[in-house]
């Protein structure tokens, strides 16, 4: 039997002990945090230490011990539990950083930003506290505060990938996409593992339809610990679109291993698992795509009388898809639109195997007439005022959309009903893989709430 020499013995790092250091720097804390997110086993060991103390009589612990527990909780991503522990015990630089990052993670921006400013005054040269503050401004989309903090720290950031990334982010907010991408690429030349530059560049490529390039960048970002939840979700959706369902499942499971309560990951995982056994009807898909193309044909492509053309223009009917939403009585109710014009229209639709009303038959069958309250809300949506009803804050997930429509919502960054009704039909149809079938579904779901998409 061979002996194992001391040189071959692999010792396990005691991260609990490392995080106990009262003088723990922010740099070392971030290194330990990265190691823990790269090792589920190590993360569980820290969890087994911290959680029993948290669930016991935490009040009896001395401040340094409370701080230790809080730092451990933040280091393994237990941010909601870390905040109340650290809020009264953050003394070390690492603990102060942990408190700010935990507040941002749970979207307690008001307190997080106050603490970030306070701690940065105490530690003005700490780059990780500066990054945490900038992350908070970015997460809450506070562009003015982002600019102000950046200008005050420009000398500190000179020559860094961070500065290039922050400048790119501001350019993106100014809708200067190409210039933003150039800044992100420049940041990656200085630091090829800059997580935020990788993510934003991947997202921009994803939105532009360059799926393979986006996947490459998302995968590079995924290898950096801890990984943003959006990386797993966006990458999973891209793999889903390419019918690489097992790769998508791996992404969602990886996120759920870190965040077991992530509802979007649960929903997407369910879809991906179902897709593994889903029968794909290629002929049906081809027929739907052909129909979508037909419905996008402008009515001006057909030889219409001047009267009919003028009537359709006044009714804002631009495509065959718009036309089939109308019924005969609706068309005949318009001024100067008579039986002759109706016959013209029906002949055009018959040539494409379409008919009036077919775009709303199912809708009228399932929804019924909205009540007065809904009608008032719909009027507010279309421009009379800004609605304050909770209906606009509803998560998109509550609409129970099909897999394809839901993926398109994710790709567009739409998370609430309010964000959806701010989009026009043309904006949705310009999104990759979003066709007429998805549009009809969206209209139906919104109609049940008494809402419409934005008029162009």
C-alpha positions in Angstrom: 0.0 0.0 0.0 1.5 3.4 -1.0 1.8 6.2 1.4 0.4 9.6 0.8 3.1 12.2 1.2 2.4 15.6 2.8 2.8 17.3 -0.6 -0.1 15.4 -2.1 -2.6 16.1 0.8 -5.2 18.6 -0.4 -6.3 20.8 2.6 -9.7 22.5 2.5 -9.8 26.2 3.1 -11.7 27.3 6.2 -13.6 30.2 4.8 -15.5 30.7 8.1 -12.2 31.4 9.8 -11.0 33.7 7.0 -14.1 35.8 7.2 -13.6 36.2 11.0 -10.7 38.6 10.5 -11.7 41.9 12.1 -9.5 43.8 9.8 -10.7 42.0 6.7 -10.2 44.2 3.6 -12.8 44.6 0.9 -10.4 43.1 -1.6 -9.9 39.9 0.4 -13.7 39.7 1.1 -14.5 39.8 -2.6 -11.9 37.1 -3.3 -13.4 34.9 -0.6 -16.9 35.6 -1.9 -15.8 34.5 -5.4 -14.3 31.3 -4.1 -17.5 30.5 -2.2 -19.7 31.0 -5.2 -17.4 28.7 -7.1 -17.8 25.9 -4.6 -21.3 24.8 -3.4 -19.7 22.6 -0.8 -17.8 25.5 0.7 -20.9 27.6 0.6 -22.8 25.0 2.5 -20.1 24.9 5.2 -20.4 28.6 5.8 -24.2 28.3 5.8 -24.0 25.6 8.5 -22.0 27.9 10.6 -24.0 31.2 10.2 -27.6 30.1 10.1 -27.8 28.3 13.5 -26.3 31.4 15.1 -28.8 33.6 13.2 -31.7 31.5 14.3 -30.5 31.4 17.9 -30.2 34.3 20.3 -28.2 36.5 18.1 -28.6 39.4 20.5 -26.4 37.8 23.0 -23.4 37.8 20.6 -20.8 40.5 21.0 -20.6 43.0 18.1 -17.5 41.4 16.5 -19.3 38.0 16.4 -22.5 39.6 14.9 -20.3 41.2 12.3 -18.7 37.8 11.5 -22.2 36.2 11.0 -23.4 39.0 8.8 -20.2 39.0 6.6 -20.6 35.2 6.2 -24.2 35.6 5.2 -23.4 38.2 2.6 -20.5 36.1 1.3 -22.8 33.2 0.4 -25.6 35.4 -1.0 -28.0 35.3 2.0 -28.4 39.1 1.6 -31.9 39.4 3.1 -30.6 37.7 6.3 -27.4 39.7 6.3 -28.9 43.2 6.3 -30.5 43.2 9.8 -27.4 41.6 11.3 -24.9 44.0 9.7 -26.9 47.2 10.1 -25.8 47.4 13.7 -22.4 45.7 13.6 -20.6 46.8 10.4 -17.2 47.9 11.7 -14.6 46.4 9.4 -14.2 47.6 5.8 -15.4 44.2 4.6 -18.5 44.4 6.8 -19.3 47.9 5.5 -19.0 46.6 1.9 -21.1 43.5 2.7 -23.9 45.7 4.1 -24.0 48.0 1.1 -23.9 45.1 -1.4 -26.6 43.2 0.6 -28.9 46.3 0.6 -28.5 46.7 -3.2 -29.2 43.0 -3.8 -32.5 43.2 -1.9 -33.2 46.6 -3.7 -33.2 48.6 -0.5 -31.6 51.5 -2.5 -32.5 54.3 -0.2 -30.6 53.0 2.8 -27.9 51.3 0.7 -27.0 54.5 -1.1 -26.9 56.5 2.2 -24.5 53.9 3.7 -22.4 53.8 0.5 -21.8 57.6 0.7 -21.1 57.4 4.4 -18.6 54.5 4.2 -16.9 56.0 1.1 -16.2 59.2 3.1 -14.6 57.0 5.8 -12.7 55.0 3.1 -12.4 57.3 0.1 -9.8 55.2 -1.8 -11.7 51.9 -1.5 -12.5 50.8 -5.1 -14.9 48.1 -4.0 -17.1 50.6 -2.1 -17.0 52.9 -5.1 -18.1 50.0 -7.4 -20.9 49.1 -5.0 -22.2 52.7 -5.0 -22.1 52.8 -8.8 -23.8 49.4 -9.0 -26.6 50.8 -6.8 -27.1 53.8 -9.1 -27.1 51.6 -12.1 -29.6 49.1 -10.6 -32.1 51.8 -9.7 -31.5 53.5 -13.1 -30.5 56.8 -11.4 -28.5 58.3 -14.2 -28.0 61.7 -12.7 -26.6 60.2 -9.4 -24.5 57.8 -11.5 -23.0 60.8 -13.5 -22.3 62.8 -10.3 -20.5 59.9 -8.5 -18.5 59.1 -11.6 -17.3 62.7 -12.0 -16.2 62.9 -8.4 -14.2 59.6 -8.8 -12.9 60.1 -12.3 -9.3 60.7 -11.1 -9.4 57.6 -8.9 -10.7 55.5 -11.9 -8.3 57.0 -14.5 -6.9 54.3 -16.8 -9.1 51.5 -15.5 -11.6 49.2 -17.2 -14.2 50.4 -14.7 -14.0 54.0 -16.1 -14.5 52.8 -19.7 -17.4 50.6 -18.6 -19.1 53.5 -16.7 -18.6 55.8 -19.7 -20.1 53.1 -22.0 -23.1 52.7 -19.7 -23.8 56.5 -19.9 -23.5 56.4 -23.7 -26.0 53.5 -23.8 -28.4 55.6 -21.8 -28.0 58.4 -24.3 -28.9 55.8 -27.0 -25.4 55.9 -28.5 -25.3 52.2 -28.8 -22.3 51.8 -31.1 -20.2 54.2 -29.0 -21.2 52.3 -25.9 -20.2 49.0 -27.4 -16.8 50.5 -28.3 -16.3 51.5 -24.7 -17.2 48.0 -23.5 -14.8 46.4 -25.9 -12.1 48.8 -24.7 -12.8 47.9 -21.1 -12.4 44.2 -22.0 -9.1 44.9 -23.6 -7.9 46.2 -20.2 -9.7 43.5 -18.2 -11.0 40.6 -20.2 -13.0 39.4 -17.2 -14.8 42.6 -16.4 -18.2 41.1 -15.6 -20.4 44.2 -16.3 -18.7 45.0 -19.6 -19.1 41.4 -20.7 -22.8 41.4 -19.7 -23.8 44.7 -21.4 -21.9 43.8 -24.6 -23.6 40.3 -24.6 -27.0 41.9 -24.1 -26.5 44.3 -26.9 -25.5 41.5 -29.3 -28.4 39.5 -28.1 -30.9 42.3 -28.8 -29.3 42.8 -32.3 -29.8 39.1 -33.1 -26.2 37.9 -33.0 -27.1 34.9 -30.8 -23.8 33.0 -31.2 -21.7 36.0 -30.3 -23.9 36.8 -27.4 -23.7 33.2 -26.1 -19.9 33.4 -26.2 -19.9 36.5 -24.1 -22.5 35.3 -21.7 -20.5 32.1 -21.2 -17.4 34.1 -20.3 -19.5 36.2 -17.9 -20.9 33.0 -16.4 -17.5 31.8 -15.5 -16.9 34.8 -13.2 -18.1 34.3 -9.7 -20.6 35.3 -8.4 -22.6 35.4 -11.6 -25.4 37.9 -12.3 -28.8 36.2 -12.2 -29.6 37.8 -15.6 -26.6 36.0 -17.2 -28.2 32.6 -16.4 -31.6 33.7 -17.5 -30.6 35.4 -20.8 -28.2 32.6 -21.7 -30.8 30.0 -20.9 -33.3 31.8 -23.2 -30.8 31.9 -26.0 -30.1 28.2 -25.7 -33.8 27.6 -25.6 -34.2 29.5 -28.9 -31.6 27.3 -30.5 -33.4 24.2 -29.2 -30.4 23.3 -26.9 -32.8 22.6 -24.1 -30.4 20.7 -21.9 -28.0 23.6 -21.9 -30.9 25.9 -21.0 -31.9 23.6 -18.2 -28.3 23.6 -16.9 -28.4 27.5 -16.8 -31.7 27.6 -14.9 -30.6 24.9 -12.4 -27.3 26.7 -11.8 -29.3 29.8 -10.8 -31.7 27.9 -8.6 -28.8 26.3 -6.8 -27.8 29.8 -5.7 -31.2 31.3 -5.5 -33.8 28.6 -4.9 -36.7 31.1 -4.8 -36.0 32.7 -8.2 -39.5 32.6 -9.8 -38.4 33.4 -13.3 -35.8 30.6 -13.2 -38.5 28.2 -12.0 -40.8 29.2 -14.8 -38.2 29.0 -17.5 -36.9 25.7 -16.2 -40.4 24.3 -16.5 -40.7 25.4 -20.1 -37.3 24.0 -21.0 -38.0 20.6 -19.5 -41.3 20.5 -21.3 -39.6 21.4 -24.6 -37.4 18.3 -24.3 -40.4 16.1 -25.1 -42.3 18.6 -27.1 -43.3 17.6 -30.6 -42.2 20.2 -33.1 -44.5 20.5 -36.1 -42.3 22.1 -38.7 -45.1 22.3 -41.3 -47.3 24.1 -38.8 -44.5 26.5 -38.0 -43.9 27.1 -41.7 -47.6 27.8 -42.2 -47.7 30.2 -39.3 -44.7 32.1 -40.6 -46.3 32.3 -44.0 -49.5 33.7 -42.5 -47.5 36.2 -40.5 -45.8 37.5 -43.6 -49.2 37.8 -45.4 -50.7 39.8 -42.5 -47.8 42.3 -42.7 -48.6 43.1 -46.4 -49.5 46.8 -46.7 -53.0 47.5 -48.1 -51.3 50.0 -50.4 -49.9 47.0 -52.3 -53.3 46.3 -53.8 -55.2 48.1 -56.5 -57.9 50.0 -54.5 -60.3 52.7 -55.5 -59.4 56.2 -54.3 -62.4 56.2 -52.0 -61.5 52.8 -50.4 -57.9 53.8 -50.0 -58.8 57.1 -48.3 -61.2 55.4 -46.0 -58.6 52.8 -44.9 -56.1 55.6 -44.3 -58.5 57.5 -42.1 -59.2 54.3 -40.2 -55.5 53.8 -39.7 -55.6 50.4 -41.4 -52.2 49.9 -42.9 -51.8 46.1 -43.3 -53.9 43.1 -44.0 -53.4 42.2 -40.3 -55.1 45.5 -39.3 -57.9 44.9 -41.8 -58.9 41.5 -40.5 -59.5 42.9 -37.1 -62.5 44.8 -38.5 -66.0 43.4 -39.1 -68.3 44.3 -42.0 -70.6 46.5 -39.8 -67.6 48.4 -38.5 -66.3 49.2 -42.0 -69.7 50.2 -43.2 -70.2 52.5 -40.3 -67.4 54.8 -41.5 -68.3 57.8 -43.5 -68.1 57.3 -47.3 -67.4 53.6 -46.9 -70.1 51.7 -48.8 -71.0 48.3 -50.3 -68.7 48.9 -53.3 -65.7 49.5 -51.1 -66.7 46.5 -48.9 -66.8 44.2 -52.0 -63.3 45.5 -53.0 -61.9 44.7 -49.6 -63.5 41.2 -49.4 -62.1 40.3 -52.8 -58.6 41.3 -51.7 -58.9 39.2 -48.5 -60.4 36.2 -50.4 -57.3 36.2 -52.6 -55.2 35.6 -49.5 -57.6 33.1 -47.9 -58.5 35.7 -45.3 -61.8 37.2 -44.1 -63.0 40.2 -42.2 -63.3 39.7 -38.4 -61.1 36.6 -38.3 -58.5 38.6 -36.3 -60.9 39.1 -33.4 -63.4 36.2 -33.5 -61.6 34.3 -30.8 -61.1 37.5 -28.8 -64.7 38.4 -28.8 -65.7 34.9 -27.9 -63.5 34.8 -24.8 -63.4 38.2 -23.3 -66.7 40.1 -23.6 -67.2 43.8 -23.1 -65.0 45.7 -20.6 -66.9 47.5 -17.9 -66.8 51.3 -17.4 -63.9 51.2 -14.9 -61.8 49.3 -17.4 -62.7 51.6 -20.2 -61.7 54.6 -18.1 -58.3 53.0 -17.4 -57.8 52.2 -21.0 -58.4 55.8 -21.9 -55.8 56.8 -19.4 -53.3 54.4 -21.0 -53.9 55.9 -24.4 -52.9 59.4 -23.2 -55.5 61.1 -21.0 -53.4 60.5 -17.9 -51.0 58.2 -16.1 -52.8 55.3 -14.4 -52.0 54.6 -10.8 -54.0 51.4 -10.6 -52.1 48.3 -9.5 -53.0 46.7 -12.8 -50.0 48.3 -14.5 -47.6 46.9 -11.8 -48.7 43.3 -12.5 -45.8 41.1 -13.4 -45.8 39.8 -17.0 -45.7 36.3 -15.5 -49.3 36.7 -14.4 -50.5 37.0 -18.0 -49.6 33.3 -18.5 -48.1 33.8 -21.9 -46.9 31.1 -24.2 -43.3 30.1 -24.2 -42.4 32.1 -27.3 -44.2 35.3 -26.2 -42.7 35.0 -22.8 -39.2 34.7 -24.2 -39.7 37.8 -26.4 -40.8 39.7 -23.2 -37.6 38.7 -21.6 -35.5 39.7 -24.6 -37.2 43.2 -24.5 -36.7 43.5 -20.8 -40.5 43.8 -20.2 -41.4 42.7 -16.7 -44.7 44.5 -16.0 -48.0 45.1 -17.7 -47.2 48.8 -17.6 -44.0 48.3 -19.6 -45.8 46.1 -22.1 -48.6 48.7 -22.9 -45.9 51.3 -23.5 -44.9 49.3 -26.6 -46.5 49.5 -30.0 -47.4 46.6 -32.3 -44.6 47.7 -34.6 -42.0 47.6 -31.8 -43.1 44.1 -30.8 -43.2 42.7 -34.3 -39.7 44.0 -34.9 -38.4 41.7 -32.2 -36.7 38.4 -33.2 -39.1 35.4 -33.2 -42.1 37.7 -32.4 -44.8 37.1 -35.0 -48.5 37.7 -35.6 -49.5 34.7 -33.5 -47.7 36.2 -30.5 -49.2 39.6 -31.2 -52.7 38.2 -31.2 -52.0 36.5 -27.9 -50.7 39.7 -26.3 -53.7 41.7 -27.6 -56.1 39.1 -26.1 -54.3 39.1 -22.7 -54.4 42.9 -22.5 -58.0 43.1 -23.6 -59.0 41.0 -20.6 -57.5 43.8 -18.5 -59.2 46.5 -20.6 -55.8 47.6 -22.1 -54.3 48.1 -25.5 -50.8 48.4 -26.9 -49.6 51.9 -27.5 -50.8 53.5 -30.7 -47.9 54.3 -33.1 
